[in-house]
Amino acid sequence: MKRMRWLLVAVVAGLLALSGCSTPGGNIAATVNGAPITVTQLDTTVAAVARESAERDQLNAAVLTMSIRGAMARVIAAENGVEINGQGRIAALAANTQISGYAKFLDDPQARSFAEDAADLSLVLNKVGADAFLARAKQIPVQLNPRYGSWSVDQLTVATSGGQLSQPWVNPSAPA
């Protein structure tokens, strides 16, 4: 009987350990197709973009959403032979009036990834088409650290209302 109890404890411990692998760890904000987006990358980019934006409260979710969409765009680009390079990014930013203002972030090493993600998304959307992009993007596995909410597959966005951990999302402080 004692041996059976130990076996049961070992099985339960193993299942708990495996279930912990299904979500990113504390230093990972999200994974896209297995590639991590770290909390440090996210925080650094949010702080850099916040210097230029008055909408700080929305920046955390917006930057993380753009990071995930940019990573998805690069996966789809690789699958479809779409070349992404510096000149293509600059052209994509210039051509899309919704994101053309992000070009200024290309010169900021801490905010550069935000502009690149936006440009990559725009570039790939234009090359493969919105319908094909959305269909494929919905199939790409995304895991979001529960601290940041949940990933909406239908809208391809971070839904912050679902944050599960007790730590609140810290807004970047105002620049000195």
Sequence and secondary structure as in RCSB ss.txt:
>XXXX:A:sequence
MKRMRWLLVAVVAGLLALSGCSTPGGNIAATVNGAPITVTQLDTTVAAVARESAERDQLNAAVLTMSIRGAMARV
IAAENGVEINGQGRIAALAANTQISGYAKFLDDPQARSFAEDAADLSLVLNKVGADAFLARAKQIPVQLNPRYGS
WSVDQLTVATSGGQLSQPWVNPSAPA
>XXXX:A:secstr
 HHHHHHHHHHHHHHHHHHGGGS  TTEEEEETTEEEEHHHHHHHHHHHHTT S HHHHHHHHHHHHHHHHHHHH
HHHHHT    HHHHHHHHHH TTTGGGGGGGG TTTHHHHHHHHHHHHHHHHH HHHHHHHHTTS EEE GGG E
EETTTTEEEGGG  SSS         
